Amino acid sequence: MPSEAMAAPTAVARPHRLHAFTLLFQAITIARAFLLPAIAAVLGSADDDVGRMITIGIGVLTVPALVLAIAKYATFRYRLNAAELVIDSGILVHRRRIIPVARIQNIDVQQTWLQRICGVAELRVETAGAERTEAVLSVLGRDVADALRAELLARRADAGAAPPEHAGPPVELLARLSVRDLAVAGATANEAGLVAAILAGGLQLLEDLTRRIPLPDLDPTRLAPATSGVGVALVAAAGLAALALAILVIGWVLSIAGAMIGYYGFTLERVGDELHKRYGLLGRRESSVPLRRVQAVRIEESLLRRPFGLAALKIETAGSAAGGRPRGGAEAFLPIVRVANVPALVESVLDGLDPAGVRIRPVDRLARRRLAIRYTAPVLFLTAALTPFFGTGWLLLLGLVPPGLFLADRGYRHRGWAVGDGFVIARNGFLNRITWIVPEHKIQTLHLRQTPFQRRHGLATLTVDTASGGRGEARVIDLAREDAEALLESLARRVAP
Amino acid sequence: MLLTSTLLAAGVGALLWTGTDAGITALALAATTACLAATGFLPAARYRAWSYQLRERDLVLRRGVLWHAVSVVPHSRIQHVDTRRGPLERWLGLARVVIYTAGSVGGALTIPGLAATDAEALRDHLATIGGGDDAV
């Protein structure tokens, strides 16, 4: 038990095995991989010799897989030394992995619903350098996993530059989401709700239309001969719309239920110099990120959430730097948050940086023209190309120009940037407005880019790159070239004073 | 260079292959001419556009003929530095310097077409002045 290891941290700790249920879960994995296809083969071709052969083949393959799993379990050992986690594994080739506790980025304790029933959990350890999760202890007893995580956290804090007072670090609750919050989060998670509402309106309109046209009663036996072509088309359209609506409503309800179950009991708190989050009803997730690993904060305000003053908050941490699969990225986040509460949260997460009083500045006015050209030029080009050959009906395409101009205007208005005391802000997007807040001292590289079109307008895009492994990057699009250059230079000076 | 030569080959191929249709032949001819012109013009333009500047606290790279880009890499953010040489570069006595940072977008930046000795000197210099605070 790790608790014994805690008692004598200086001595080389005793190695531990994984929980015996590891075998059970390995067996389940193997069963899923091998047996289910076999069963499917049996059911699919019961009277077929080939099917039976395949089944037997698959069945035979499970035996070595099971033996391998048992051998892996038998040879797997982990132990916690004073300042490192040591993992021995390997059946023929022995492998020892030593993870210095100070290098640990993130410790995750995860449970699927089945693991939850069995009282076991998976512990994942991530470091900055690795492209994948550095160590997976799957599975441990729940109590063992929790104790090991606590112990790793404590030792990492000791190994860090500024050890916290041992009276226990102060806990600051950043957010706790109620079931109602989560329902709102799910309801506004995607545009399904909005589309459903529009579709419902459309359906109502169609119903009104069909009612106004004198239709015979909709007895299917008499429907076909009696209705006019228009009536049938309308009924078919109404049916399709109703079906689409039903699918959307189901999707919407699932999205709400998914958020309520998946994020149940979502809690984000600051414990000393770390962010802890935990959530989940069936499966349970707990993780912690040291604040100094936070690279940037991203605020996502979708079109649907903006009217309600709601947003999602993503806290970007250092991911896999060297190529690799972008891991996590936003390892800490808040699925839903009131925009009014964001500045205080950001201040707490970015350790004192205060974005509350910063006024976001617009990008260059020419950006609007550039967007307008981008959104309308294809339409104009198509119209000009098609109309002479295929008739004036294609002039209807010009109807797309006003929406294009509208989108261009919105796109321009939602772009913005600001430089505050110790951080830079970049904002983009109309449908999903994303605001990046990047601390100066987390900037990795800076880039100024100009497309040929931007050069024509004397504009440039400034990209602020951080070590966040997540999607996207902080970009100030379409600044006047001189302004962009000045910003580039001033940020470069601040990064490396 | 590689792109233009590929296009050139495709153009010539199309020229030989579609000998019959006058319109297509004209198109292929035009494409080939354009590629020839590009082959004559682009490498020189790219070469002129490429520059690097080693400043007190950072390294500035400029590149691009149509799409301009300027990158600033603070010395402190350099993780490690490589030199690389392909077969063609070895034959020409050239090398590339590749600079790695922890950044997610500009994780690796390249300075191509340096004389091999210069590249090695630059690599060693960057390696000594680089690093210190990777901010990760």
Interface residues (C-beta under 8 A of the other chain):
Chain A: A128 R293 Q295 A318 G319 A321 A322 G323 P326 H441 K442 I443 Q444 T445 L446 H447 L448 R449 Q450 T451 P452 R455 T463 D465 T466 A467 S468 G469 G470 E473 L488 A492 R493 V495 A496 P497
Chain B: R57 D58 G64 L66 W67 H68 A69 V70 S71 V72 V73 P74 H75 S76 R77 Q79 Y100 T101 A102 G103 S104 V105 G106 G107 L109 D134 A135 V136
